[in-house]
Amino acid sequence: MNKTWMAGLGLALVAQATPATSAVPGSLPMPLAPAARAETEFQKLSAEFATASAEWRTKATEARAKKEKVPPRPELEFWPRFEKIAATGDRQALTWCLQYASRAGLKNDVIDEKVVPMYGKLADALLTAAPGKDEMALGDVVQYVLGGGVRAKHLKPEEAVAIFKKIEANAKDEDARGAALLQLRVAEMGEVSDEVRDQKMVEVYRDVLKKYPNSGAGKEAKGQINRLENLVIGKVAPDFSTTDVEGVDFKLSDYRGKVVVLDFWGFW
């Protein structure tokens, strides 16, 4: 399977939170104080949703095999229940509601009335947030959840710019600030051609790398700068050494001047 790295890759993460384990990749393991070990309403509902999702996948697989109608997704039932928790300002519930709004089949008027305001509430919740156990990393919340609001066109460009400026200027978490700066520059760029976007993204990534080199966005920026400057058509392919199927060591440069097909593949 060929793999292409692209800036701004959307990501869907399913949180199956329990008090004992970290269910979302990218969260920072952090011991909880004894008083905080009690299961929250969000965690209880997340566990219930995880069970319902597993049952739905089984039923959906069986229905497809029998060429029958696939049952409704569990998000349809659970979104209003998570919304009630989100109304209290719970950061995790706000994140969940925004992640699964599209799967919940919400109509446009509901999105305008209920979903769009959640982006601003989540941004405010991030200003004083620190990464916790069983949570999505704060930088990922900014990049994939709030950034997803821009890509889904839930947020107008000026709304997105205001949100990302606020987070970049005031958030305590460096990952959140770095991701906010990255998304801010992308939102300010607007809709442009792929060629123009790639040219502008080099400067965007340099800005993020310079200001937040140790953040998740900064580390991503470093790799993306290399991709955009060196791994493009017309550039000399980076040299590397490896071993062929007969155990003989060779370098790509050994075949310089010849036509070489490189096939990068793997399983994910």
N, C-alpha and C positions, 0 to 999 in steps of 0.2 A: 504494500500500500504506500503510494507516494505521499509525502508529507510536506506541506507548504506552510511556512510561518508567515502570518499576516498580522499587521498592527491592528489593535482594537478588536481582537478575537473575542466574540461573545462566548459566554460560558454559562452552562446551566448546572448548578450545584444543588443536590438534594440534602437537606439537613435532617438527619435522624438523631436528634440530640438525646442523650441520656446523661445522668449525673456522673457516670463513671468513665465514659469514653468520649473522645473527640471524633465527631461524625463527619466533619467537613474538612477536606484537604485544605491546608493553608492556615488553619487556625493555630494559635500559639498555645501549647500546653502550659497551663498555669494552675497550680494547686488552689483549691477553694478553701476559704476559711470555714470552720465548722458551722457557723451560723448561716452560711450561704449554701449549704449542701442540700437543703430542702428543694424538691423538684418544683420548678416554676410552672405556671399555667401554660406558658409557651412550650416548655419541654414535654409536659403531659400531652398536649395536643399534637406536638411533633411526633411523638411515639405512636399516637393513634393514627396519624396520617401515614406514617411509614408502614404500619400494618395494613392499612386500607390500600395503599399503593401496591404493596406486594400481592395482595389478593386480587387487585384489579389487573395486574400484569398476567397473573395466571389465567384469569377468566378471559382476558383479551386474547391471549395466545390460543386458548381452547376455541374461542369463537372464530378466530381467523382460520384455524385448522378445519373447522366445520363449515366455513364460509357463511357464518351467521353474523348478525349485527353485533359489533363490539359495544360493551356496556359503557355508559358515561364515565368519564374520568373522575377520580375522587376530588380533584380540585374544585369541581362545581359545588360540592357540598361543604368543603372545608374552608373555602375562601372567606365566606361571611363570618365563620367562627374565628379565624385568625384576625379578621378585620376588627372584631370586638376587642381583642387584646392589643392590636396596633393603636386603637383609639386612646389607650392609656399612655401612649408614647413609648411602648416597648420596642427597642431597636431591632431585635430579632424578628418580631412579628411584622414590623414595617418592611424589613428586608424580604421576608417570606411573601408577603402580599404583592410586592412589586415583582418578585421573581416569577410568580405563578399567575399573574393577572391575565396573561394571554391564554394560558391553559384553562382558566376558569370560565372562559367564554363570555367575558363581560362586554356589554354593549357600549357603544361610544359615549352615550350620555353618562353611563356609570363611570367610565374611565375618566371623563372630564370632571365629574363631581367628586369621586372618591379616590381614584388612583393618583391623579396629578398632584393633589395637595400632599400626598404621602412622600413625594420626593423631597419637598421642602422640610417636612417633619423629620425625615431620616437624616437629611443634611444637618439639621440642628442637633440631632441626637449624637452625631459623629464628632461634634466640636469638643466635647469633654470626654469622649469615649477612650477606653484603653482595651486592647484585645483581651478577650476572656475565653475560658474553656468552653468547648462546644459551640463556638461561633465561627462564622466566616471571617477571615482576616479583613481588617478594616480597609486596607488598600483595595482588596477585591470587591468590597461593597461599593466603593467609589467607582472603580473602573468598570465593573460588570453590571452592577445593579443601577446606579445612577447614570453611568454611561449608556447603559441599555435603554434608559428612558429617552435619551437623545436619538439613538438608532431606531427606536420604535416610533419616534416622532410624537411621543407623549408630551415631551417638553419642547417649548419653543426655544430657538437659539439663544435669545436674550435671557430666558429663564434659566437655561443650563449654565450660561456664562456667570450669572449672578450666584448660583449655587456653588459652582466650582471655585469661584473667587473667594467666597465666604469660607469654604473648607480649607483652601490652601493658605489663607491668611490666619485662620484661628484654630484649626484642629491641633490637638496635642500630639496625636500619633503621626510620626514621620511618614509611614507608609501611606496614610490617608492624604497627607499633604502632597506627597510626590505624585500619587495617582490623580489627585485633583488638578495639579498643574498640567499633567499630560492631557487629561480630558478637557481642561479649559482651552488649551492651545488647539485641540482638535475641533472643539465647538466654535471657536473664533474663526477657524479656517473655512467652515461652511462646506458646501458641496462644490467640489472641484474634480477635474479629471484625474484618473489614476496616476498619470505621469506627473502632473503638477503636485498632486498630493505627496507622492514619494519624495519629490524635491524639497517640499516644505517640511516634511516629517523629519528629515535629517536635522534641520535646525531645531525643531521641536524636541527631538530626543537629546540633542546636545544641551539644550536648556535644562531639561529634566535631570540629565546626568550630572551637570555642573552643580545644580542646586541641591539635589537629593541623591547623591551617589550610592548611599547605603540602603535606600528604600527599594521595595520591590519594583517600582516603576523605573528607578534609576538603573537597576540591574538589567531590566528588560530593554531599556534604552540603549545600553552598551551593545547588546547583541543585535538590536535592530539597526544601529548605525553601521555595524559591520556588514549586515545583510544588504542594506541599501547602497552602500559604497563599494562593496567588493563582490557580492554574490548576485551580479546582474549580467545580462547579456552584453558581450563585448569585453568583459573583464577576464583576466587570466584566472583560471580556477585555482583555488588554494592547493598547494602541494600537500600530500599526506602519504604515509607509509602504511602498508598492511600486508597480509599474507594471503596467497591464493589457495585454491582448493588442494593443491599438491604440497602445501607447506612452504612454498618459496616466497621470500620477502621481496617486495617491489614497491616502488614509489610511482605516483601518478606522473611525475616529471620524466620517468623513464620512457614514457610514450609520447613525449612532446613532439609535435609535428605530424602525429597520426590522429586519425579520427577515433575518439574514445567516447563510449556511451557509459555514463554513470547512473546507476539505478539505486536510489536509496529507498529501502523498504523496511518494514517491521510490523509488529503486531501490537495493537493497543486495545 
